[in-house]
Amino acid sequence: MACKASADPNASQLDQLDAMLQCIGEANANSLDTFFLVYASSLVFLMQAGFAMLCAGCVQLKNVQNSMLKNLLDACCAALGFYSVGYAFAYGGMDFSDPQKTFIGTENFFLMGVDNLMFWMFQFAFAASSATIVAGTLAERCQMAAYLCYSLALTGFVYPVVAHSIWSPQGFLSAKAVDPLWGVGVIDFAGSSVVHLTGGSTALIATYLLGPRRGRFYDHRGIPLAEPVEFPGHSAALQMLGAFILWFGWYGFNTGSALSITGPNRDEVVSLVAVNTTLAAASAGISSLYLNYYLMERKTGEGNFSLFAAMNGCLAGLVGSTGGCAVVEPWAAVIIGSVSGLLYLVTSKLLIRLRIDDAVDAVPVHMTNGVWGTIAVGLFAKSDKILLAYGEATEDEGVFMGGNGTLLGCQLISILFVQGWVTVCLLPFFCLLNYMGWFRTSSTDEVEGLDRRYHGASPHSKSQDFNSAIDAEMCGRTHKRLRRSLDLLAEGPNIQIQQYHQGPSTTESKW
């Protein structure tokens, strides 16, 4: 009815019919694009469950509730922070025809004047993902108050400035600007630098200042241990479930960054993104698995196939694919993923040598491969793919594709900017928390477990007490039987053999 009412009554019937069909087509296209963003946003938000399961599986049983609550609070704080000021700082006053560049947005606070609310929803899911990267890194030793403060600071201010600089058309690094940097701008299709490098760099700063878990690298007197003590997670099944949920959610993370499914050639872009995402994850998992096998064989003489190396390798490949998944060929995605798996494993072992404790290997997965994913665009991006993804031809392409290095230079500048911005903002912030005593939990709470300190008795405590009682009962009965056997030996061999074949009394055997 709206399309019929908008038709010009003075036009011919043929012109009116054409206008109505165009109106209906535009309305349907808007509805399809909205549904596409709803679907993609849901997948990205589902990644919060993946992060929660992964973190819960990596920590000790006494810290499971605390770990999962921090993941939940990431989503809550991100929603409120991005609603109030974060979106305005990132995309406020966005205008694709305005050549003016700004450092930060200054409009649309509290979503006032925002027409496309689904765009806010999609970007909120990205902000929450950036914040929750840090949750696992600081697991088992960070205070709740400090975590809440950090989560609001990152999603409300630090992350939005990075998103504005690279994704807003008013950003000084944006490839979508009217006059992009060096005629090319920074190409980060789905957030290798904006999301993962920001979150990973934050995690590195925070865990360095927070220090390792007690007993990980130092004894109770602070003397370095000859070999680091492993703190194995309590559930490999939860870790694997979390990794698969994250992989599944990444299809919304990467394909949703196309923002539209109805425009010219958008189907080709989305299809290429999905294929490259899959290939990068698969090749990274394989490369990480076999490199770990080789290193273990060289060290111990016998290799092993590590589930955790393969699992985190897949996640590293997903991070590495994020920046260029729409602008590279599938064969390049395989190379990018393979290198991602290798870089993850090398960085993970380097952190251990440096005595930096990352409970879930978030820094090797997200920071290292956020850097690599950004650089890989400058190496493998093709001009025809850039034209399809961004709708405009660029003056350069990847170095390995015949480019002159301008795009690679822009990508390197974005890496320096993100790491510099995160360091300038969050290093003093975490230092202040640490100085005030609000950052790290006490030694007693860390030993007893954060679940007992912040959430009351652990839900597993009753079963643990029951199992302890059973163990004590079994030990007591074993001791009685041992004493009885010794008495029989002392009484003589005939009595010993006779009573041995008769077995214990009925009351003692049926415990």
N, C-alpha and C positions, 0 to 999 in steps of 0.2 A: 504493500500500500504506500509506503514512503517513496519508493521509486516511481510509482504511478503519479503521486501527487507532485513530484518534482519535475515531471515532464512539462515542456512548454506547450500550452494549449493552442498557441497560434502556429505551431509547426505542423508539417504534414504528418499523416499517420505513419509513414515509413520512418521519418525522423524521430517521432515519438517512440516508436517501437525500438529503434536503435538505441535511443537514450535509456530506455528502460532496461534493455539487455545489458548495456554497459554498467548501469547502476547495480543491477542484480549480480553481475560478475564481480564488481568491486566489493560488494557486501559479502559475497561468498568467499572471496579471497581473504578478506579481513578475518572472517570467522575461521577459516582454515589456518591462517597464520596464528591466530589466538590459541586455537586448540593445539597447534604444534608447539607453541611456547608453554602451554599448560603441561603437555606431555614431557617436554624436555626439562622443565623446572621440577616436575615430580621426580624424574630420574636423578637429577642433580641433588635434590633434597634427600632422596633415598640413600645417597652416598654418606649422609650423616650416620645412618644405621651401619653402613659398612665400616666407617671409622670407629664407631662404638664397639662393634664386635671385634675388630682387629685389635684395638687397644685393650679391651677386656681380656682377650685371649693371651696377650703378651705380658700382662702383669701377674703378680702373685695373687692367690685367692683372697688374701686379706685386704686387697685394694680394688676389687672389682667394682663395687658400688661407686666408689669415689671416681674411678675412671669413667664410668658410663654417665654419671651425673655431670661431669665436666663437658662431655660431648653434647649432652642435652642443653646445658646452659650456653654453649657456643651458639646453638640455633636460636635460643631465646634472646641472648644479648645481641646477636647479629640482626635479628628482626627489628628490635627496638632502636638500635644504633643506626641502622641503615634507613629506617623509616624517618627518624627525627632529623638527622643531619648528614648521614653517610651518602645517601642518594644525591642530595643537593650538592655536596662537595664533588661527587664523581661526575654527574651528568646534568647538573642544574643549568638551565638556559641553553641547552644543546641546540645548535643551529648549523645544519650542514652547508648553508650558503654564506655563513659569516666567516670572513677570513681572519678575524681577530683571534689571537691565542691567549689563553689564560692559564695560570698555574693551578687554580682551584675553582670549582663552580660556586656560584653565589645566589642561586635561585632554587625554588621548589622545595624549601624546607617543609618537613611534615607532609610531603606529597602535595602541597598546595599548587594548583595549576598544572598538575601532571595528567595528561590525557591517556597515555598508554600504561595502564597499571600493570599489565602482564609483563612489560619490560622491567618494571621495578621488581616483580616477583622473581624473574629469571636472574637478575643481577644480585638480588638478596641471597639466592642460593649459592652464587659464586662467592660472595663475601663470607658466608658461613663456612664454606669449604676452606677458604684461606685461613680462617681463625682456628678451625678444628685440627689443622695440621700439627699445631703445637701441643695439643692435648696429650698425645702419647709420649712425646719427647720428655715432658716434665713429669711423667707418671711416677707415683709412689713417694713423692717428696715435696710437692708444691702445695702451699696453703690455698684454701678456697677463695679467700678475699682477694689475694693477689691474682688469681686466675680470672675472676670476674672483672677486675680492673683492666687487666691486659686485653680481655676479649672485647670490651667496649671500646678501648683505645684503638685497637687494630681495625675493627669494622666500622667505627664511627669517623676515623680521621686518617690513619696511616694508609690503609688499603684504598679508600676513595681517591686520594691524591694520585696514587699510582694508576688506578683505573682511568682517571680523568686525563692524565698525561698521555696515555697510550691508546685509549679507546674512544674518548670523546673527540668530536671533530674540532673542538677548541683546544685540544691538548697539543703541547709543543712537540711531541714525538709521534703523533698520530698519523697513520697512513691515510686516514679518512679526512684529514684537514684539506682546506682549499689549497693551501700552499704547504705541503708536507716537508719535513726536514730533508734537505738535499734532493728535493724532488721525488723522494721515495717514501720516507717515513719508516716507522717500525711496524713490521708485520708480526702480530701475535694473535692468531686467529681465535684461540680459545683459552689462552692464559698461561703459557709456560712461564712467562716472566711476571705477568700481572698477579696471578693467583699463587702459583707454586713457588716461584722464587721469593715472593714476598713472605709467604708463610714459612718456607724453609729457612730463609735468612733470620727471621724472627726466632725460630726454634733454635738455631745455632747460638745466637746471642744469649737467649734465655737459659739454655742448658749449660753453657759455659759459666755463666755467673752463678747459677744455682748449685753447680757442683754435682759429682756423681752420687749415686745411691750408696749408702753406707755398706762397706764391705766389698764394693765392686772392684775398686782399684787400690784401696788403702785399708790397712787393718785398723783396729780400734784406737791405736796410738798415732795414726796418721802416717805410718811408714808405708811406702809403696810396696805392693805385692809383686812377687816375681812373675806371676801369671794372673791375669784378671779372673775374677770369680764370675762364672756365668749365673745369671738370674733367669732361668727358663720360665716362660709363661706357663700358666696352669692349664691351658687348653689349646692344642694345635687345631682342633676342630673349629673353634670360634675364630681363630686367625684365618683359616682357610675360607670359612663362610664370609668373613669380612672382606677378604680379597676378591672373592667372586661378586659380592654385592657392589664393590667399588668398580670392578671391570664393567659390570652391567650398567651402573650409573654413568660411566664415562661415555656411553653412547649418547646420552642426553647432554652431557657436558660439552662434547665436541660437536655433535651434529646440531644441537640447539643454538650454537654460536652463529649459525647461518641466519638466525632470527626470522627467516621467512622461508616458506616452502612453495610459494606460488609465483615468485618472480621469475624472470627469464633465466633459464639454466640452473635454477636453484636445486632441481632434482639431481642434476649431475654433481653439483657441489656436495650435497648431503650424502650422496652415495659414495663419492670418493672419500669423504671424511670417515664414514663408517668402516670402509675397507682398510684405510690406512691405520685407523685406531686398532683394529683387530690384528693386523700384521705386525705392528710395532710391539704390542703387548706379547704376542706369541714368540717373536724372535728374541725379545729381551729375556723372557723366562728361560729359554733354552740356553742362551749365551751365559747367563748368570749361573745356571745349574752346572754347566760343564766347566766353567772357569773355577768354581768352588771345588768341584771334584778334583781338578788338576792341582790346585793349590794344596788341598788336603793330602793328596797322594805324594806331593813333593815334601810336605812337612812331616807326615807320619808314616809314609810308606804304603798307606792304604787309603784310597779315596772313598767318599760316601756321597750319595745323592741327597742333598739337603732340600727338604720341602720348603724351608724358610728362604733359602737363597732363590729358589725358583719363583716362589710366591712374590717376594719383594722385587725380584727382577721384572716380573710382569707389570707390577705397579710402576716401576721405574720407566719401562717402555711406554706406558700410557702417559706419564708426565712428559717424556721426551717427544711424543707425537703431538702434544696439545698445541704447540705454537704453529706448526706448519702442516697440520693434517689436511688442509684444504688446498695447499699450494705445491705439494710434492707428488711425484709419481709413486705408485705402490712399491716398486723396487727400492726407492729411496727410503720409504717407511721401514722396510726390512733392515736396511743399514742403520737407520737412526735407532731403531729398537735394539739391535744387536749391541751397538755402542753403549746404549743406555744401561743394559744389563751389566756390562763390564764396568762402567763407571760407578754404578751402585755398589758393586762388591768391593772395588778398590777403595772407594771413599769410606765404606763401612769399616774396613780393616784399618784405614788410616785414623779414623776417630778413636778406635780402641788403642792404637799406639800412642795417640796424643792424650789418652785418658779422659776423653770427653764421652760422657754417658748419654746415649740416646736409646731410650727403652724400646722404641719401635722402629728405629732406623728411618725416621722421618727426614732427617737432614740429607742422608745419601739419596733417598728416593726423590724428594721434592726440590731441595736446593740445588744439588749437583745436576740433576737432570732438568731442572728449570733453566739453568744456565745452558746446558747442552741443547735443549730443545729450541732455545732462542737462537743460538749460534747455527744450528742445523738449517734454519730457514735461510740464513745468509749463504749457505753452501749448496742447498738442493732446490730452492724455490724456482719454479718455472714461470716465465712471463705469461703464458697463455692460461695457466691455472690461477695466477694472481688476477688476471682480467675477469675470469669467471667468478671468483670469490668476492672481489671488491668492486667489480663493475667498471673499473678504470685501469688503463694500461699504466705501468710504471716505467721509469727510466732505467731500471736495472733488474737483474735476477740473480740467482745463486751463483757463486763463484764457479762451482763445478758444472754449471749449466751455461757458462760463457759470459757471466757477469763481470763487471769491472771492479767489484768490491765495495760499491757505495752502499748497497743493501746490508752487507755484512758489517760495515762500519756503523750504520744505524742500529743494528742489533746489539753490537758491543756497547754502544752508548746507553741503550736501554738497560743493559745489565748493570753498568756502573751506576746509573741513576737509581735503580730500584734498591740495590744494596746500600748505596750511600744514604738514600732517604730513610730506609728502615733503620740503619745504624744511628743516624742523627736523632731520630725520634725515639727509638725504643731502648737504646743503650742507656741514656740517662734515666729513662723511666724504670727499667729493671734495676739499675744501680740504686735508685731512690728506694724502691721496694725492699731491696736487700739491706740497705743501710737502716731502714726503719724496723727491720725485723719482721716484715710482713710477707716475705717471699718464701722462705723454706720452713717446713714444719719442724718440730722439735725431734730430737733423737729418739725420745721415748715413743712418740706417736709414730715415727717411721718404723720402729721395730715392732710395735704392737699392730700396726696397720692403720691406714687412714679410714677404713670403714668403721672401725670401732671408735676412732676419735671424732669423726664428723657425722656419722650416721647411726650411732648406737651399735649394738652388737651385730656382728655379721650374720646374714641369713644362713650361713653355713655353720655357725658356731654350735648349734644344737646337734647337728649330725656329726660334727667333729668331736664334741664331747662324748657322744654316744660311741663313736668309733674308738675313742681313747679308753672308755670304760671297757669295751670289749677286748681291746688289746691288753689292758691291765689284767682282766680276768684270765685271758689265755696265758699270759706270762705267769700268773699265780699258779695255775693248774700245771703248767709245764714244770715249774719249780717243784711242786709237790711230787710229781711223777719221777723227777730226777732224784729227789731225796729218797724216795721209796726204792728206786733201783739200787742206789748206793747202800741202803740198809740191807737189801737182799744179798748183795755181794758180800757184805760183812758177815751175814749169818751162815754162809756156806754155799757151795755149788749145787747141792741137791735141792735145797729149799729154793734157791734162786731159779733153777730150771723149772721146778714144779709150778711156782707162782708166776713165772714168766708166761708159761703156756696157758695158765688159767686166765691171765689178763687182769686188768684193774677191776675194782668193784663196780657194781652197777651204778651206784650213785655218782661215782667219779667219772665214769665214761660218758655219761649223758649230760654234759654241760651245755 
